[in-house]
């Protein structure tokens, strides 16, 4: 058997440059023949050497459902599949899973893998979420192999009878790409940069600093976080909240009163998007992650590897990483009172929080090192191809 050809299909280029960083290069080093497809609109900061190479093809892709453009995406992907003749089509994200699944079936590809990196339908009980639930089930039907990136997601899929259990596999302990523990390491954080940030933010040494890192949208629980923090301010005068991330008004409009608090509350510091979040985890007393839905959140691995204590919502994915009262604190999704209580607990029982953080760091080093996860993925590709070539 020659080199195994893998066609990786995602919606946006940042999936390749950020989420799958180093994975495709590793597979090339392991003598897999890897090709890439995503949206043809490539912002400069995401144009990696692989995307600039002849291994990349761009097609029309939208993140939202648009039947006309989606049909064009399927047609363009079919042309690429017929040209490359991949042994494996491997997609990630709901839209990419849909388009790649349909194109793979049309082109009679034997192996159609999808990474299920978070069930969008678990967001709420709206009609839109119910429609997306059906769409997710349809993509599972199109795939020969479904890789949920957390064990809790796999259990949920089986419980809700969304997919034939025989198709489901979780790679290792979970995660799409693990974490680079050489990079997310306190020993390599630039001390001068850390000092510069401390001086720039001018946060008193005795302040308790909560940190949020992520997209500043309703889906990530930003409304609950702001409301819980406002309550914290009433009782505790020495608290701060740092917010590192981008607003996305075109996708998720935050209420004006929440935006006003973010911009005008003197105890809230909006940092915007940061290319390097490590110094902020180092500065923070606790990381708060109130997201409504996740697959397997890398940001919890980042916080944990830097030994920053964690408070997060009790949702699929988060619960694979955090055990409440053991490696962090969990609170009920979309529940301001419970979030407030856990934020208060983190402040008054901080020695316990540090103990939880230390234990989590040890687990991350044991289970989620990037090189280990990538080897698991390589081995799974080989096992699948051996099965189909018998």
Helices and strands as residue ranges (DSSP letters): E 5-10, H 14-14, I 15-19, H 23-29, E 33-39, G 44-46, H 49-52, E 56-59, H 67-84, E 88-92, H 94-106, E 111-116, G 120-122, H 127-142, E 145-148, H 151-159, G 165-167, G 186-188, H 191-201, E 208-213, G 218-220, H 222-235, E 239-244, H 256-264, E 268-272, H 278-283, E 286-289, H 298-305, E 310-313, H 318-321, E 329-331, H 336-348, H 350-367, H 370-388
